[in-house]
Amino acid sequence: MDKLLWSIALPGFGQLLNKKYIKGIVLIFLEFLVNVQGKFNEVILLSFHGEIEKAIQYADYQWLMFYPCLYFFAMWDAFKDAGGGKKPYSFLPFVFSAYFVTVGTIYSSKLTLFSILLGPIWLPILSVIPGLVVGFLLQHIMIKRLANRF
């Protein structure tokens, strides 16, 4: 579990703790590349200051859309390499979270919730919740179907 938490802190750290050094270094490099090219830290800062319109204008969405897949893959991979994910279809919550966060990123410049524009940080973060729900629900359904087959 600690490998997963380190991977949440920075993609690649979990891999380094799992002694997967090349994979960890590649993921850290990709995280920095996407972070810098997408202007992610600046967008986070503007979003935390409530300057959502500025964050939307500043964000490079072509790069930011890559971030959720990188982030959730790194978490899944660190978790799996550390011995987790033994349950069938345990990858589904990670996959659907990445998908929903990517969709949240795509629509973050236009979609409002309760007439509030959340922007490229808050909407994707909130999108993790339906991603996890759908992922765990599908995992549960798939495990039941697998059990009924035998």
Number of C-alpha atoms within 10 A of each C-alpha: 13 12 25 24 15 19 28 18 13 17 29 32 26 31 28 20 18 18 13 15 15 12 17 22 16 14 24 21 14 18 20 15 14 20 19 15 15 21 18 23 12 16 24 19 14 18 20 13 10 13 15 24 15 14 24 20 13 16 22 19 20 12 16 21 21 18 23 23 19 18 21 23 20 28 25 24 23 30 22 18 17 18 11 15 14 9 9 12 16 19 20 20 24 23 19 24 25 26 19 23 28 21 16 24 25 19 15 22 20 11 16 13 8 6 7 9 16 23 29 31 23 17 23 23 15 14 20 22 16 15 21 19 14 18 21 19 14 17 19 16 13 14 16 11 11 11 9 8 7 5
